[in-house]
Amino acid sequence: MSVHTPLSSGGLKTGDRTGFMSSYLDTLALVERLHRLLLDVIKDEFERVGVLEINAVQALLLFNIGDHEVTAGELKSRGYYQGSNVSYNLKKLVETGYMHHQRCAIDRRSVRVRLTSKGSEIRNLVAALFERHADGLQSKGVLGPDGIVEITNSLRRVERYWTDQIRYIY
């Protein structure tokens, strides 16, 4: 097994399949670490401001729902959460007063949820945290507008590829 040799431009040598595989595995591990780190960053912020009633996953759920009224199925189909995970967290958020829930008039099996004012406060707290991070990344030269666009576009292409693998594998 050969070790990948990055070029000065940050790319791999053409035809270096082993190097690409190694870089792909590094990327997968980085995506996993970044997600866990994001949850830790939110948890740390919540501890700093004294929010202890909900966890970081639930806070991200509130952030992603925002001003919308949605069902658990919609959240799952958008790719944010897995079914049992979203159902459990929605139930906890309703119980703790961060979300309203109401049975759908058309499909009584379906429940629509939206944030309460308490839930909106958490959403705003997370939004402010993300805004501070975006400002810091840019002001410290970690990432500029072109860099963030490049990362986002690359990750979207990977997302589309993985989505296609799930939908068309059978």
SVG drawing of the C-alpha trace seen along z (x, -y; Angstrom):
<svg xmlns="http://www.w3.org/2000/svg" viewBox="-59 -40 64 44">
<polyline fill="none" stroke="black" stroke-width="0.4" points="0.0,0.0 1.6,-3.3 1.4,-6.4 -0.3,-9.3 1.9,-12.2 0.2,-15.5 1.2,-18.0 2.1,-21.5 -1.4,-22.6 -2.9,-20.3 -4.1,-17.7 -3.0,-14.1 -1.0,-12.7 -3.2,-11.7 -3.9,-8.0 -2.9,-7.6 -5.9,-5.5 -4.4,-4.6 -3.7,-8.2 -7.2,-9.2 -8.6,-6.4 -6.4,-7.5 -7.6,-11.2 -11.2,-10.1 -10.9,-8.2 -9.3,-11.2 -12.2,-13.3 -14.8,-10.9 -13.0,-10.9 -12.9,-14.7 -16.6,-15.1 -17.4,-12.8 -15.0,-14.8 -16.4,-18.1 -20.0,-17.0 -19.0,-15.9 -17.0,-19.0 -20.0,-21.2 -22.1,-19.5 -19.4,-20.1 -19.2,-23.8 -22.9,-24.2 -22.8,-22.3 -20.0,-24.5 -22.0,-27.6 -25.1,-26.3 -23.1,-25.6 -21.6,-29.1 -25.0,-30.8 -26.7,-28.3 -28.9,-26.4 -28.9,-22.9 -32.4,-21.6 -31.7,-20.5 -28.8,-19.0 -26.9,-20.1 -28.7,-17.8 -32.0,-19.2 -30.7,-22.8 -29.7,-22.0 -33.1,-20.6 -34.7,-23.9 -32.2,-25.9 -33.0,-23.9 -36.8,-24.1 -36.6,-27.9 -39.8,-29.7 -41.3,-26.7 -44.0,-24.3 -43.0,-20.8 -43.6,-17.1 -40.9,-14.6 -41.2,-13.0 -40.3,-16.3 -37.2,-16.6 -36.2,-13.1 -36.8,-13.5 -34.7,-16.7 -31.8,-14.6 -31.4,-16.4 -32.2,-13.4 -33.0,-9.8 -36.5,-8.7 -36.3,-7.4 -33.8,-10.1 -36.0,-12.9 -39.1,-11.5 -37.4,-11.1 -36.0,-14.6 -39.2,-16.2 -41.1,-14.5 -38.5,-15.8 -38.7,-19.4 -42.5,-19.3 -42.4,-18.0 -39.9,-20.8 -41.9,-23.6 -39.6,-24.4 -42.0,-23.2 -45.8,-23.1 -47.3,-20.1 -50.6,-19.6 -52.2,-16.7 -52.5,-17.3 -56.2,-17.8 -55.8,-15.8 -53.7,-12.9 -54.4,-12.3 -51.3,-10.1 -49.1,-13.0 -48.1,-15.7 -46.9,-19.1 -44.5,-21.0 -43.3,-24.6 -41.1,-26.5 -42.5,-28.1 -41.1,-31.5 -38.8,-29.5 -37.7,-27.4 -37.1,-30.6 -34.8,-31.9 -32.7,-28.8 -32.7,-29.1 -31.6,-32.7 -28.8,-31.7 -27.5,-29.1 -27.8,-31.6 -25.8,-34.2 -23.1,-31.5 -22.9,-30.6 -22.7,-34.3 -19.8,-34.9 -18.0,-31.8 -18.5,-33.0 -17.2,-36.4 -14.2,-34.9 -13.4,-32.5 -13.3,-35.4 -11.6,-38.0 -8.9,-35.6 -8.2,-34.6 -9.2,-30.9 -11.6,-31.0 -12.7,-33.7 -15.7,-33.9 -14.1,-31.8 -12.9,-29.2 -16.3,-28.7 -18.0,-28.5 -15.5,-25.9 -15.9,-23.7 -19.7,-24.0 -19.8,-23.1 -17.5,-20.2 -19.5,-18.8 -22.8,-19.2 -21.3,-17.1 -20.4,-14.4 -23.9,-14.6 -25.4,-14.2 -23.1,-11.3 -24.0,-9.5 -27.7,-10.3 -27.6,-8.7 -25.9,-5.6 -28.7,-5.2 -31.5,-5.7 -30.1,-3.7 -28.1,-0.9 -30.8,1.7"/>
</svg>
